[in-house]
Amino acid sequence: MKRYCLTVDLVDDPVLIAEYESWHRPENIWTEIKQSILDAGIVNMEIYRISNRMFMIMEVDDSFSFERKASMDAANLKVQQWEALMWKYQQSLPFAKPGEKWMLMDKIFQL
């Protein structure tokens, strides 16, 4: 099992942040999105937020790769619709390339 940590910002608007969190409640996540995450080899995913900064922890199996996930997402209309909807709420980090959303973080410490 491998773990990846990623980060992205939300638009700094309390109404939009509340809407974003609402979309991520178990009863509101689209079934196809959850299935696409599992199909990519992600066995656990958690998202945390402070203010408008988010932090994602993904635990993946040996079948997972970012390239494979991107390819699967590109071929999945529901994932494309979800991503377009989420982009209303998300914003790139100041140093991100145009259109870059979730950015991989480097582990700098482990006890």
Backbone atoms as SQL, in Angstrom:
CREATE TABLE atoms (id INTEGER PRIMARY KEY, chain TEXT, resi INTEGER, resn TEXT, atom TEXT, x REAL, y REAL, z REAL);
INSERT INTO atoms VALUES
  (1, 'A', 1, 'MET', 'N', 0.862, -1.182, 0.000),
  (2, 'A', 1, 'MET', 'CA', 0.000, 0.000, 0.000),
  (3, 'A', 1, 'MET', 'C', 0.895, 1.228, 0.000),
  (4, 'A', 2, 'LYS', 'N', 0.525, 2.200, -0.811),
  (5, 'A', 2, 'LYS', 'CA', 1.268, 3.447, -0.896),
  (6, 'A', 2, 'LYS', 'C', 0.317, 4.597, -0.574),
  (7, 'A', 3, 'ARG', 'N', 0.868, 5.674, -0.037),
  (8, 'A', 3, 'ARG', 'CA', 0.070, 6.835, 0.331),
  (9, 'A', 3, 'ARG', 'C', 0.562, 8.054, -0.439),
  (10, 'A', 4, 'TYR', 'N', -0.389, 8.830, -0.952),
  (11, 'A', 4, 'TYR', 'CA', -0.091, 10.105, -1.602),
  (12, 'A', 4, 'TYR', 'C', -0.879, 11.195, -0.889),
  (13, 'A', 5, 'CYS', 'N', -0.272, 12.373, -0.783),
  (14, 'A', 5, 'CYS', 'CA', -0.939, 13.532, -0.197),
  (15, 'A', 5, 'CYS', 'C', -0.946, 14.643, -1.231),
  (16, 'A', 6, 'LEU', 'N', -2.102, 15.259, -1.383),
  (17, 'A', 6, 'LEU', 'CA', -2.273, 16.309, -2.382),
  (18, 'A', 6, 'LEU', 'C', -2.982, 17.496, -1.754),
  (19, 'A', 7, 'THR', 'N', -2.870, 18.648, -2.416),
  (20, 'A', 7, 'THR', 'CA', -3.517, 19.853, -1.898),
  (21, 'A', 7, 'THR', 'C', -4.065, 20.696, -3.042),
  (22, 'A', 8, 'VAL', 'N', -5.096, 21.443, -2.743),
  (23, 'A', 8, 'VAL', 'CA', -5.690, 22.425, -3.650),
  (24, 'A', 8, 'VAL', 'C', -6.431, 23.429, -2.775),
  (25, 'A', 9, 'ASP', 'N', -6.716, 24.580, -3.319),
  (26, 'A', 9, 'ASP', 'CA', -7.483, 25.589, -2.595),
  (27, 'A', 9, 'ASP', 'C', -8.918, 25.621, -3.103),
  (28, 'A', 10, 'LEU', 'N', -9.793, 26.099, -2.242),
  (29, 'A', 10, 'LEU', 'CA', -11.158, 26.401, -2.636),
  (30, 'A', 10, 'LEU', 'C', -11.271, 27.901, -2.860),
  (31, 'A', 11, 'VAL', 'N', -12.249, 28.298, -3.646),
  (32, 'A', 11, 'VAL', 'CA', -12.561, 29.716, -3.767),
  (33, 'A', 11, 'VAL', 'C', -12.922, 30.190, -2.367),
  (34, 'A', 12, 'ASP', 'N', -12.347, 31.302, -1.945),
  (35, 'A', 12, 'ASP', 'CA', -12.507, 31.774, -0.569),
  (36, 'A', 12, 'ASP', 'C', -13.840, 32.492, -0.401),
  (37, 'A', 13, 'ASP', 'N', -14.900, 31.709, -0.400),
  (38, 'A', 13, 'ASP', 'CA', -16.260, 32.212, -0.268),
  (39, 'A', 13, 'ASP', 'C', -17.022, 31.221, 0.609),
  (40, 'A', 14, 'PRO', 'N', -17.501, 31.639, 1.772),
  (41, 'A', 14, 'PRO', 'CA', -18.153, 30.706, 2.703),
  (42, 'A', 14, 'PRO', 'C', -19.342, 29.959, 2.099),
  (43, 'A', 15, 'VAL', 'N', -20.095, 30.598, 1.237),
  (44, 'A', 15, 'VAL', 'CA', -21.247, 29.934, 0.614),
  (45, 'A', 15, 'VAL', 'C', -20.774, 28.820, -0.314),
  (46, 'A', 16, 'LEU', 'N', -19.763, 29.118, -1.145),
  (47, 'A', 16, 'LEU', 'CA', -19.237, 28.104, -2.058),
  (48, 'A', 16, 'LEU', 'C', -18.557, 26.966, -1.303),
  (49, 'A', 17, 'ILE', 'N', -17.855, 27.285, -0.227),
  (50, 'A', 17, 'ILE', 'CA', -17.210, 26.246, 0.574),
  (51, 'A', 17, 'ILE', 'C', -18.264, 25.323, 1.180),
  (52, 'A', 18, 'ALA', 'N', -19.351, 25.885, 1.684),
  (53, 'A', 18, 'ALA', 'CA', -20.435, 25.066, 2.243),
  (54, 'A', 18, 'ALA', 'C', -21.052, 24.173, 1.164),
  (55, 'A', 19, 'GLU', 'N', -21.233, 24.707, -0.035),
  (56, 'A', 19, 'GLU', 'CA', -21.762, 23.904, -1.137),
  (57, 'A', 19, 'GLU', 'C', -20.805, 22.766, -1.480),
  (58, 'A', 20, 'TYR', 'N', -19.520, 23.066, -1.547),
  (59, 'A', 20, 'TYR', 'CA', -18.514, 22.057, -1.863),
  (60, 'A', 20, 'TYR', 'C', -18.555, 20.930, -0.835),
  (61, 'A', 21, 'GLU', 'N', -18.603, 21.286, 0.431),
  (62, 'A', 21, 'GLU', 'CA', -18.667, 20.270, 1.479),
  (63, 'A', 21, 'GLU', 'C', -19.947, 19.454, 1.363),
  (64, 'A', 22, 'SER', 'N', -21.041, 20.099, 1.004),
  (65, 'A', 22, 'SER', 'CA', -22.300, 19.384, 0.822),
  (66, 'A', 22, 'SER', 'C', -22.190, 18.326, -0.278),
  (67, 'A', 23, 'TRP', 'N', -21.547, 18.669, -1.387),
  (68, 'A', 23, 'TRP', 'CA', -21.354, 17.709, -2.473),
  (69, 'A', 23, 'TRP', 'C', -20.552, 16.500, -2.019),
  (70, 'A', 24, 'HIS', 'N', -19.729, 16.633, -0.993),
  (71, 'A', 24, 'HIS', 'CA', -18.858, 15.553, -0.543),
  (72, 'A', 24, 'HIS', 'C', -19.430, 14.743, 0.625),
  (73, 'A', 25, 'ARG', 'N', -20.662, 15.034, 1.018),
  (74, 'A', 25, 'ARG', 'CA', -21.320, 14.189, 2.007),
  (75, 'A', 25, 'ARG', 'C', -21.641, 12.841, 1.350),
  (76, 'A', 26, 'PRO', 'N', -21.574, 11.766, 2.113),
  (77, 'A', 26, 'PRO', 'CA', -21.783, 10.434, 1.523),
  (78, 'A', 26, 'PRO', 'C', -23.055, 10.313, 0.678),
  (79, 'A', 27, 'GLU', 'N', -24.117, 10.956, 1.103),
  (80, 'A', 27, 'GLU', 'CA', -25.381, 10.845, 0.367),
  (81, 'A', 27, 'GLU', 'C', -25.397, 11.666, -0.927),
  (82, 'A', 28, 'ASN', 'N', -24.420, 12.556, -1.105),
  (83, 'A', 28, 'ASN', 'CA', -24.406, 13.418, -2.291),
  (84, 'A', 28, 'ASN', 'C', -23.337, 13.063, -3.316),
  (85, 'A', 29, 'ILE', 'N', -22.379, 12.236, -2.936),
  (86, 'A', 29, 'ILE', 'CA', -21.340, 11.828, -3.895),
  (87, 'A', 29, 'ILE', 'C', -21.999, 10.956, -4.954),
  (88, 'A', 30, 'TRP', 'N', -21.741, 11.263, -6.196),
  (89, 'A', 30, 'TRP', 'CA', -22.297, 10.454, -7.280),
  (90, 'A', 30, 'TRP', 'C', -21.702, 9.046, -7.213),
  (91, 'A', 31, 'THR', 'N', -22.548, 8.047, -7.380),
  (92, 'A', 31, 'THR', 'CA', -22.111, 6.648, -7.349),
  (93, 'A', 31, 'THR', 'C', -20.978, 6.407, -8.342),
  (94, 'A', 32, 'GLU', 'N', -21.072, 7.003, -9.527),
  (95, 'A', 32, 'GLU', 'CA', -20.059, 6.807, -10.569),
  (96, 'A', 32, 'GLU', 'C', -18.706, 7.370, -10.150),
  (97, 'A', 33, 'ILE', 'N', -18.707, 8.422, -9.345),
  (98, 'A', 33, 'ILE', 'CA', -17.451, 9.025, -8.887),
  (99, 'A', 33, 'ILE', 'C', -16.776, 8.102, -7.876),
  (100, 'A', 34, 'LYS', 'N', -17.547, 7.625, -6.924),
  (101, 'A', 34, 'LYS', 'CA', -16.993, 6.688, -5.946),
  (102, 'A', 34, 'LYS', 'C', -16.442, 5.453, -6.651),
  (103, 'A', 35, 'GLN', 'N', -17.194, 4.927, -7.634),
  (104, 'A', 35, 'GLN', 'CA', -16.744, 3.731, -8.343),
  (105, 'A', 35, 'GLN', 'C', -15.469, 4.005, -9.135),
  (106, 'A', 36, 'SER', 'N', -15.370, 5.186, -9.741),
  (107, 'A', 36, 'SER', 'CA', -14.168, 5.514, -10.523),
  (108, 'A', 36, 'SER', 'C', -12.935, 5.600, -9.630),
  (109, 'A', 37, 'ILE', 'N', -13.117, 6.073, -8.420),
  (110, 'A', 37, 'ILE', 'CA', -12.011, 6.148, -7.450),
  (111, 'A', 37, 'ILE', 'C', -11.543, 4.737, -7.098),
  (112, 'A', 38, 'LEU', 'N', -12.487, 3.868, -6.786),
  (113, 'A', 38, 'LEU', 'CA', -12.151, 2.489, -6.440),
  (114, 'A', 38, 'LEU', 'C', -11.525, 1.749, -7.622),
  (115, 'A', 39, 'ASP', 'N', -12.090, 1.939, -8.817),
  (116, 'A', 39, 'ASP', 'CA', -11.585, 1.265, -10.020),
  (117, 'A', 39, 'ASP', 'C', -10.149, 1.659, -10.343),
  (118, 'A', 40, 'ALA', 'N', -9.747, 2.853, -9.926),
  (119, 'A', 40, 'ALA', 'CA', -8.389, 3.335, -10.200),
  (120, 'A', 40, 'ALA', 'C', -7.354, 2.726, -9.255),
  (121, 'A', 41, 'GLY', 'N', -7.814, 1.993, -8.250),
  (122, 'A', 41, 'GLY', 'CA', -6.879, 1.399, -7.300),
  (123, 'A', 41, 'GLY', 'C', -6.716, 2.203, -6.025),
  (124, 'A', 42, 'ILE', 'N', -7.584, 3.168, -5.815),
  (125, 'A', 42, 'ILE', 'CA', -7.562, 3.953, -4.580),
  (126, 'A', 42, 'ILE', 'C', -8.429, 3.203, -3.569),
  (127, 'A', 43, 'VAL', 'N', -7.826, 2.782, -2.463),
  (128, 'A', 43, 'VAL', 'CA', -8.559, 1.985, -1.480),
  (129, 'A', 43, 'VAL', 'C', -9.082, 2.828, -0.321),
  (130, 'A', 44, 'ASN', 'N', -8.501, 4.010, -0.130),
  (131, 'A', 44, 'ASN', 'CA', -8.997, 4.937, 0.880),
  (132, 'A', 44, 'ASN', 'C', -8.654, 6.350, 0.453),
  (133, 'A', 45, 'MET', 'N', -9.591, 7.258, 0.665),
  (134, 'A', 45, 'MET', 'CA', -9.366, 8.668, 0.338),
  (135, 'A', 45, 'MET', 'C', -10.017, 9.508, 1.434),
  (136, 'A', 46, 'GLU', 'N', -9.261, 10.461, 1.952),
  (137, 'A', 46, 'GLU', 'CA', -9.772, 11.396, 2.946),
  (138, 'A', 46, 'GLU', 'C', -9.418, 12.804, 2.492),
  (139, 'A', 47, 'ILE', 'N', -10.345, 13.736, 2.713),
  (140, 'A', 47, 'ILE', 'CA', -10.082, 15.143, 2.403),
  (141, 'A', 47, 'ILE', 'C', -10.333, 15.949, 3.673),
  (142, 'A', 48, 'TYR', 'N', -9.377, 16.812, 3.994),
  (143, 'A', 48, 'TYR', 'CA', -9.467, 17.701, 5.149),
  (144, 'A', 48, 'TYR', 'C', -9.433, 19.139, 4.647),
  (145, 'A', 49, 'ARG', 'N', -9.995, 20.056, 5.438),
  (146, 'A', 49, 'ARG', 'CA', -10.013, 21.465, 5.051),
  (147, 'A', 49, 'ARG', 'C', -9.729, 22.343, 6.259),
  (148, 'A', 50, 'ILE', 'N', -8.968, 23.402, 6.016),
  (149, 'A', 50, 'ILE', 'CA', -8.856, 24.517, 6.955),
  (150, 'A', 50, 'ILE', 'C', -8.969, 25.777, 6.112),
  (151, 'A', 51, 'SER', 'N', -9.883, 26.639, 6.495),
  (152, 'A', 51, 'SER', 'CA', -10.166, 27.832, 5.711),
  (153, 'A', 51, 'SER', 'C', -10.472, 27.382, 4.276),
  (154, 'A', 52, 'ASN', 'N', -9.735, 27.881, 3.299),
  (155, 'A', 52, 'ASN', 'CA', -10.010, 27.458, 1.920),
  (156, 'A', 52, 'ASN', 'C', -8.929, 26.508, 1.373),
  (157, 'A', 53, 'ARG', 'N', -8.052, 26.010, 2.237),
  (158, 'A', 53, 'ARG', 'CA', -7.003, 25.069, 1.830),
  (159, 'A', 53, 'ARG', 'C', -7.472, 23.644, 2.115),
  (160, 'A', 54, 'MET', 'N', -7.326, 22.764, 1.130),
  (161, 'A', 54, 'MET', 'CA', -7.698, 21.369, 1.319),
  (162, 'A', 54, 'MET', 'C', -6.478, 20.467, 1.211),
  (163, 'A', 55, 'PHE', 'N', -6.584, 19.331, 1.866),
  (164, 'A', 55, 'PHE', 'CA', -5.515, 18.343, 1.926),
  (165, 'A', 55, 'PHE', 'C', -6.148, 16.974, 1.725),
  (166, 'A', 56, 'MET', 'N', -5.660, 16.213, 0.754),
  (167, 'A', 56, 'MET', 'CA', -6.193, 14.889, 0.455),
  (168, 'A', 56, 'MET', 'C', -5.137, 13.824, 0.744),
  (169, 'A', 57, 'ILE', 'N', -5.574, 12.755, 1.406),
  (170, 'A', 57, 'ILE', 'CA', -4.734, 11.582, 1.616),
  (171, 'A', 57, 'ILE', 'C', -5.353, 10.448, 0.809),
  (172, 'A', 58, 'MET', 'N', -4.548, 9.845, -0.059),
  (173, 'A', 58, 'MET', 'CA', -4.997, 8.700, -0.838),
  (174, 'A', 58, 'MET', 'C', -4.119, 7.501, -0.499),
  (175, 'A', 59, 'GLU', 'N', -4.733, 6.399, -0.173),
  (176, 'A', 59, 'GLU', 'CA', -4.019, 5.140, -0.015),
  (177, 'A', 59, 'GLU', 'C', -4.390, 4.280, -1.206),
  (178, 'A', 60, 'VAL', 'N', -3.369, 3.768, -1.896),
  (179, 'A', 60, 'VAL', 'CA', -3.593, 3.093, -3.174),
  (180, 'A', 60, 'VAL', 'C', -2.972, 1.697, -3.174),
  (181, 'A', 61, 'ASP', 'N', -3.501, 0.847, -4.049),
  (182, 'A', 61, 'ASP', 'CA', -2.919, -0.478, -4.210),
  (183, 'A', 61, 'ASP', 'C', -1.904, -0.447, -5.357),
  (184, 'A', 62, 'ASP', 'N', -1.351, -1.610, -5.673),
  (185, 'A', 62, 'ASP', 'CA', -0.288, -1.683, -6.678),
  (186, 'A', 62, 'ASP', 'C', -0.761, -1.362, -8.096),
  (187, 'A', 63, 'SER', 'N', -2.066, -1.396, -8.349),
  (188, 'A', 63, 'SER', 'CA', -2.579, -1.100, -9.693),
  (189, 'A', 63, 'SER', 'C', -2.648, 0.396, -9.981),
  (190, 'A', 64, 'PHE', 'N', -2.521, 1.228, -8.942),
  (191, 'A', 64, 'PHE', 'CA', -2.708, 2.676, -9.119),
  (192, 'A', 64, 'PHE', 'C', -1.498, 3.353, -9.753),
  (193, 'A', 65, 'SER', 'N', -1.802, 4.276, -10.680),
  (194, 'A', 65, 'SER', 'CA', -0.820, 5.256, -11.155),
  (195, 'A', 65, 'SER', 'C', -1.602, 6.511, -11.527),
  (196, 'A', 66, 'PHE', 'N', -0.956, 7.655, -11.405),
  (197, 'A', 66, 'PHE', 'CA', -1.623, 8.904, -11.773),
  (198, 'A', 66, 'PHE', 'C', -1.947, 8.923, -13.260),
  (199, 'A', 67, 'GLU', 'N', -1.084, 8.339, -14.080),
  (200, 'A', 67, 'GLU', 'CA', -1.320, 8.297, -15.523),
  (201, 'A', 67, 'GLU', 'C', -2.554, 7.446, -15.845),
  (202, 'A', 68, 'ARG', 'N', -2.655, 6.289, -15.204),
  (203, 'A', 68, 'ARG', 'CA', -3.809, 5.410, -15.419),
  (204, 'A', 68, 'ARG', 'C', -5.087, 6.093, -14.949),
  (205, 'A', 69, 'LYS', 'N', -5.041, 6.739, -13.792),
  (206, 'A', 69, 'LYS', 'CA', -6.221, 7.447, -13.267),
  (207, 'A', 69, 'LYS', 'C', -6.644, 8.555, -14.229),
  (208, 'A', 70, 'ALA', 'N', -5.680, 9.325, -14.748),
  (209, 'A', 70, 'ALA', 'CA', -6.003, 10.406, -15.688),
  (210, 'A', 70, 'ALA', 'C', -6.633, 9.854, -16.960),
  (211, 'A', 71, 'SER', 'N', -6.121, 8.751, -17.447),
  (212, 'A', 71, 'SER', 'CA', -6.665, 8.127, -18.649),
  (213, 'A', 71, 'SER', 'C', -8.087, 7.628, -18.412),
  (214, 'A', 72, 'MET', 'N', -8.301, 6.983, -17.284),
  (215, 'A', 72, 'MET', 'CA', -9.642, 6.502, -16.936),
  (216, 'A', 72, 'MET', 'C', -10.618, 7.667, -16.790),
  (217, 'A', 73, 'ASP', 'N', -10.175, 8.740, -16.145),
  (218, 'A', 73, 'ASP', 'CA', -11.036, 9.911, -15.948),
  (219, 'A', 73, 'ASP', 'C', -11.405, 10.565, -17.277),
  (220, 'A', 74, 'ALA', 'N', -10.443, 10.652, -18.178),
  (221, 'A', 74, 'ALA', 'CA', -10.682, 11.275, -19.481),
  (222, 'A', 74, 'ALA', 'C', -11.720, 10.507, -20.288),
  (223, 'A', 75, 'ALA', 'N', -11.822, 9.201, -20.052),
  (224, 'A', 75, 'ALA', 'CA', -12.762, 8.359, -20.797),
  (225, 'A', 75, 'ALA', 'C', -14.115, 8.228, -20.090),
  (226, 'A', 76, 'ASN', 'N', -14.287, 8.871, -18.954),
  (227, 'A', 76, 'ASN', 'CA', -15.499, 8.719, -18.155),
  (228, 'A', 76, 'ASN', 'C', -16.271, 10.038, -18.133),
  (229, 'A', 77, 'LEU', 'N', -17.400, 10.080, -18.834),
  (230, 'A', 77, 'LEU', 'CA', -18.196, 11.306, -18.944),
  (231, 'A', 77, 'LEU', 'C', -18.664, 11.816, -17.588),
  (232, 'A', 78, 'LYS', 'N', -19.071, 10.910, -16.693),
  (233, 'A', 78, 'LYS', 'CA', -19.539, 11.336, -15.370),
  (234, 'A', 78, 'LYS', 'C', -18.415, 11.997, -14.570),
  (235, 'A', 79, 'VAL', 'N', -17.196, 11.456, -14.669),
  (236, 'A', 79, 'VAL', 'CA', -16.054, 12.061, -13.976),
  (237, 'A', 79, 'VAL', 'C', -15.789, 13.447, -14.562),
  (238, 'A', 80, 'GLN', 'N', -15.880, 13.585, -15.869),
  (239, 'A', 80, 'GLN', 'CA', -15.677, 14.886, -16.502),
  (240, 'A', 80, 'GLN', 'C', -16.729, 15.896, -16.031),
  (241, 'A', 81, 'GLN', 'N', -17.971, 15.442, -15.910),
  (242, 'A', 81, 'GLN', 'CA', -19.044, 16.327, -15.426),
  (243, 'A', 81, 'GLN', 'C', -18.796, 16.733, -13.972),
  (244, 'A', 82, 'TRP', 'N', -18.388, 15.762, -13.148),
  (245, 'A', 82, 'TRP', 'CA', -18.091, 16.037, -11.735),
  (246, 'A', 82, 'TRP', 'C', -16.949, 17.041, -11.612),
  (247, 'A', 83, 'GLU', 'N', -15.873, 16.814, -12.372),
  (248, 'A', 83, 'GLU', 'CA', -14.716, 17.703, -12.316),
  (249, 'A', 83, 'GLU', 'C', -15.082, 19.122, -12.750),
  (250, 'A', 84, 'ALA', 'N', -15.902, 19.237, -13.771),
  (251, 'A', 84, 'ALA', 'CA', -16.349, 20.566, -14.213),
  (252, 'A', 84, 'ALA', 'C', -17.166, 21.249, -13.118),
  (253, 'A', 85, 'LEU', 'N', -18.032, 20.493, -12.461),
  (254, 'A', 85, 'LEU', 'CA', -18.825, 21.041, -11.361),
  (255, 'A', 85, 'LEU', 'C', -17.930, 21.463, -10.195),
  (256, 'A', 86, 'MET', 'N', -16.948, 20.632, -9.834),
  (257, 'A', 86, 'MET', 'CA', -16.067, 20.941, -8.704),
  (258, 'A', 86, 'MET', 'C', -15.175, 22.146, -8.990),
  (259, 'A', 87, 'TRP', 'N', -14.856, 22.391, -10.253),
  (260, 'A', 87, 'TRP', 'CA', -13.989, 23.518, -10.602),
  (261, 'A', 87, 'TRP', 'C', -14.646, 24.852, -10.257),
  (262, 'A', 88, 'LYS', 'N', -15.976, 24.856, -10.111),
  (263, 'A', 88, 'LYS', 'CA', -16.692, 26.064, -9.661),
  (264, 'A', 88, 'LYS', 'C', -16.222, 26.462, -8.262),
  (265, 'A', 89, 'TYR', 'N', -15.819, 25.464, -7.481),
  (266, 'A', 89, 'TYR', 'CA', -15.470, 25.674, -6.082),
  (267, 'A', 89, 'TYR', 'C', -13.961, 25.717, -5.832),
  (268, 'A', 90, 'GLN', 'N', -13.211, 25.081, -6.703),
  (269, 'A', 90, 'GLN', 'CA', -11.770, 24.950, -6.497),
  (270, 'A', 90, 'GLN', 'C', -11.009, 26.051, -7.233),
  (271, 'A', 91, 'GLN', 'N', -9.807, 26.318, -6.755),
  (272, 'A', 91, 'GLN', 'CA', -8.899, 27.213, -7.463),
  (273, 'A', 91, 'GLN', 'C', -7.477, 26.685, -7.318),
  (274, 'A', 92, 'SER', 'N', -6.716, 26.889, -8.352),
  (275, 'A', 92, 'SER', 'CA', -5.338, 26.407, -8.348),
  (276, 'A', 92, 'SER', 'C', -4.517, 27.129, -7.291),
  (277, 'A', 93, 'LEU', 'N', -3.503, 26.458, -6.806),
  (278, 'A', 93, 'LEU', 'CA', -2.548, 27.114, -5.918),
  (279, 'A', 93, 'LEU', 'C', -1.812, 28.196, -6.705),
  (280, 'A', 94, 'PRO', 'N', -1.317, 29.230, -6.038),
  (281, 'A', 94, 'PRO', 'CA', -0.705, 30.357, -6.756),
  (282, 'A', 94, 'PRO', 'C', 0.446, 29.967, -7.687),
  (283, 'A', 95, 'PHE', 'N', 1.144, 28.896, -7.388),
  (284, 'A', 95, 'PHE', 'CA', 2.305, 28.497, -8.186),
  (285, 'A', 95, 'PHE', 'C', 1.993, 27.363, -9.168),
  (286, 'A', 96, 'ALA', 'N', 0.714, 26.976, -9.280),
  (287, 'A', 96, 'ALA', 'CA', 0.323, 25.881, -10.170),
  (288, 'A', 96, 'ALA', 'C', 0.368, 26.318, -11.628),
  (289, 'A', 97, 'LYS', 'N', 0.524, 25.330, -12.504),
  (290, 'A', 97, 'LYS', 'CA', 0.426, 25.579, -13.942),
  (291, 'A', 97, 'LYS', 'C', -1.038, 25.822, -14.286),
  (292, 'A', 98, 'PRO', 'N', -1.329, 26.517, -15.387),
  (293, 'A', 98, 'PRO', 'CA', -2.731, 26.765, -15.755),
  (294, 'A', 98, 'PRO', 'C', -3.540, 25.462, -15.821),
  (295, 'A', 99, 'GLY', 'N', -4.689, 25.468, -15.151),
  (296, 'A', 99, 'GLY', 'CA', -5.567, 24.310, -15.149),
  (297, 'A', 99, 'GLY', 'C', -5.192, 23.211, -14.174),
  (298, 'A', 100, 'GLU', 'N', -4.052, 23.327, -13.514),
  (299, 'A', 100, 'GLU', 'CA', -3.609, 22.306, -12.565),
  (300, 'A', 100, 'GLU', 'C', -4.393, 22.461, -11.268),
  (301, 'A', 101, 'LYS', 'N', -4.966, 21.353, -10.811),
  (302, 'A', 101, 'LYS', 'CA', -5.772, 21.396, -9.596),
  (303, 'A', 101, 'LYS', 'C', -5.020, 20.757, -8.439),
  (304, 'A', 102, 'TRP', 'N', -5.421, 19.562, -8.062),
  (305, 'A', 102, 'TRP', 'CA', -4.775, 18.877, -6.948),
  (306, 'A', 102, 'TRP', 'C', -3.295, 18.688, -7.240),
  (307, 'A', 103, 'MET', 'N', -2.444, 19.139, -6.327),
  (308, 'A', 103, 'MET', 'CA', -0.999, 19.041, -6.510),
  (309, 'A', 103, 'MET', 'C', -0.411, 18.091, -5.480),
  (310, 'A', 104, 'LEU', 'N', 0.478, 17.224, -5.955),
  (311, 'A', 104, 'LEU', 'CA', 1.131, 16.240, -5.119),
  (312, 'A', 104, 'LEU', 'C', 2.090, 16.935, -4.151),
  (313, 'A', 105, 'MET', 'N', 2.039, 16.533, -2.901),
  (314, 'A', 105, 'MET', 'CA', 2.913, 17.095, -1.872),
  (315, 'A', 105, 'MET', 'C', 4.063, 16.143, -1.612),
  (316, 'A', 106, 'ASP', 'N', 5.197, 16.685, -1.208),
  (317, 'A', 106, 'ASP', 'CA', 6.366, 15.883, -0.857),
  (318, 'A', 106, 'ASP', 'C', 6.358, 15.609, 0.640),
  (319, 'A', 107, 'LYS', 'N', 6.615, 14.365, 1.016),
  (320, 'A', 107, 'LYS', 'CA', 6.747, 14.035, 2.435),
  (321, 'A', 107, 'LYS', 'C', 8.104, 14.522, 2.910),
  (322, 'A', 108, 'ILE', 'N', 8.101, 15.276, 3.980),
  (323, 'A', 108, 'ILE', 'CA', 9.360, 15.807, 4.487),
  (324, 'A', 108, 'ILE', 'C', 9.716, 15.279, 5.875),
  (325, 'A', 109, 'PHE', 'N', 8.801, 14.527, 6.507),
  (326, 'A', 109, 'PHE', 'CA', 9.087, 13.995, 7.844),
  (327, 'A', 109, 'PHE', 'C', 8.231, 12.771, 8.102),
  (328, 'A', 110, 'GLN', 'N', 8.788, 11.811, 8.810),
  (329, 'A', 110, 'GLN', 'CA', 8.028, 10.659, 9.305),
  (330, 'A', 110, 'GLN', 'C', 8.649, 10.206, 10.606),
  (331, 'A', 111, 'LEU', 'N', 7.831, 9.977, 11.600),
  (332, 'A', 111, 'LEU', 'CA', 8.305, 9.518, 12.909),
  (333, 'A', 111, 'LEU', 'C', 8.292, 7.995, 12.938);
